[in-house]
Amino acid sequence: MKNILLGITGGIAAYKSVELCRRLRDVGYQVRVVMTASATEFVTPLTFQAVSGFPVHRDIFDEAAEAAMGHIELARWADRILIAPTTADFIAKLAHGLADDLLSTICLASQASISIAPAMNQQMWQAEATQANLQQLIQRKVQIIGPGVGDQACGEQGPGRMLEPLAIIDELLQPVSQALAGQHWLITAGPTREAIDPVRFLSNNSSGKMGYAIAKAAQRMGAKVTLVSGPVSIDVPAGVSRVAVVTAEQMEQAVMQQVSDADVFVACAAVADYKPAAIAEQKIKKNAKTMEIKLIKNPDILQQVGALKNKPLCIGFAAETENVEYYAKDKLQRKNLDMICANNVAKKDIGFDSEENELVLYCKNGDSVALDQNAKYTIASDLVSEIKNRFF
């Protein structure tokens, strides 16, 4: 788990930082909050303490806080510093190296990378002094996240709105790049459903979260992404083209229609291996004590793609409950894959529908790489980066 120090400065957008704090914890960060004096006029420290799970740090001269974890310890503790919202005043402090309060002192004393999410009146944002200060920060590798454009609390319109929490986290975890520009990634995600009768079906517990996270990570690195998705309750990531399917046969058809144009195929969907041989036309009544359903095999989409003469780079998934390495390596070879991502779904905290995952990547050349347990979005970003660095 990584440590992030969330700095809150004095602006009306501070109310958004409560959700931001919660969302940061959702994606695997341990969060400690530092508030400036003016920030406490908008949101109480107690709110952030409840959401972060730690006391809020406010005053460099607070003896109790310094005894528990002083400002130097906080500066060393942080793997990353995120200041959201960041006022024009605090941008000026950062640019000129001032250290007249706890937050600015930590920034100056820490070796952690710093990201800021500006929030201010549109005229203040466009002011020559503010823009000059931002240029200094950019030269020092400070990440500027936003701002957005739109209605402001002052009644004006224009640039200066703090981005929404999820957008900030997107930028924080996976800054937009063009590392995969020109590539088409075809990704499958979610479960499939195989009808038994008009109201019942066979399926599995896949939530689609892992596949959607991979799609998002690839898109943010510049790839064109087509996501062939079974039925899930997840919003389509911005910039990703989704093809919605229900059954394994529908997923097969959608994949085979797109695969000739794909550079990378990531088979993350939990496709039903079998389907009922016949679908009852009417709802089956509960008359008998037992019932037998004859099942027949579904098409093996990944094996079909791996057998293509001009196949794309093929990445498979092996969700196993035992002998994980053995079954993953067998699937890697048998289906002619370039890499397979193995995970033990018997572990309840990383199984289907969980927020976290851990993978071991087995490659065709015999290499293996472990991605330790973390939030699925972080695992997805690491996986996409590993694919890029290893194959492109």
Stockholm file with secondary structure:
# STOCKHOLM 1.0

chainA/1-392         MKNILLGITGGIAAYKSVELCRRLRDVGYQVRVVMTASATEFVTPLTFQAVSGFPVHRDIFDEAAEAAMGHIELARWADRILIAPTTADFIAKLAHGLADDLLSTICLASQASISIAPAMNQQMWQAEATQANLQQLIQRKVQIIGPGVGDQACGEQGPGRMLEPLAIIDELLQPVSQALAGQHWLITAGPTREAIDPVRFLSNNSSGKMGYAIAKAAQRMGAKVTLVSGPVSIDVPAGVSRVAVVTAEQMEQAVMQQVSDADVFVACAAVADYKPAAIAEQKIKKNAKTMEIKLIKNPDILQQVGALKNKPLCIGFAAETENVEYYAKDKLQRKNLDMICANNVAKKDIGFDSEENELVLYCKNGDSVALDQNAKYTIASDLVSEIKNRFF
#=GR chainA/1-392 SS CEEEEEEECSSGGGGHHHHHHHHHHHTTEEEEEEECTTGGGTSCHHHHHHHHSSCCBCCTTCHHHHHHHCHHHHHHHCSEEEEEEECHHHHHHHHHTCCCSHHHHHHHHCCSEEEEEECCCHHHHHSHHHHHHHHHHHHTTCEECCCEEEECTTSCEEEEECCCHHHHHHHHHSCCCCTTTTCEEEEEESBCCEESSSSCEECCCCCSHHHHHHHHHHHHTTCEEEEEECSCCCCCCTTCEEEECCSHHHHHHHHHHHGGGCSEEEECSBCCSEEESSCCSSCCCSCSSCCCCCEEECCCHHHHHHTCTTCCEEEEEEEESSSHHHHHHHHHHHTTCSEEEEEETTSTTTSTTCSEEEEEEEETTSCEEEEEEEEHHHHHHHHHHHHHHHHC
#=GC SS_cons         CEEEEEEECSSGGGGHHHHHHHHHHHTTEEEEEEECTTGGGTSCHHHHHHHHSSCCBCCTTCHHHHHHHCHHHHHHHCSEEEEEEECHHHHHHHHHTCCCSHHHHHHHHCCSEEEEEECCCHHHHHSHHHHHHHHHHHHTTCEECCCEEEECTTSCEEEEECCCHHHHHHHHHSCCCCTTTTCEEEEEESBCCEESSSSCEECCCCCSHHHHHHHHHHHHTTCEEEEEECSCCCCCCTTCEEEECCSHHHHHHHHHHHGGGCSEEEECSBCCSEEESSCCSSCCCSCSSCCCCCEEECCCHHHHHHTCTTCCEEEEEEEESSSHHHHHHHHHHHTTCSEEEEEETTSTTTSTTCSEEEEEEEETTSCEEEEEEEEHHHHHHHHHHHHHHHHC
//
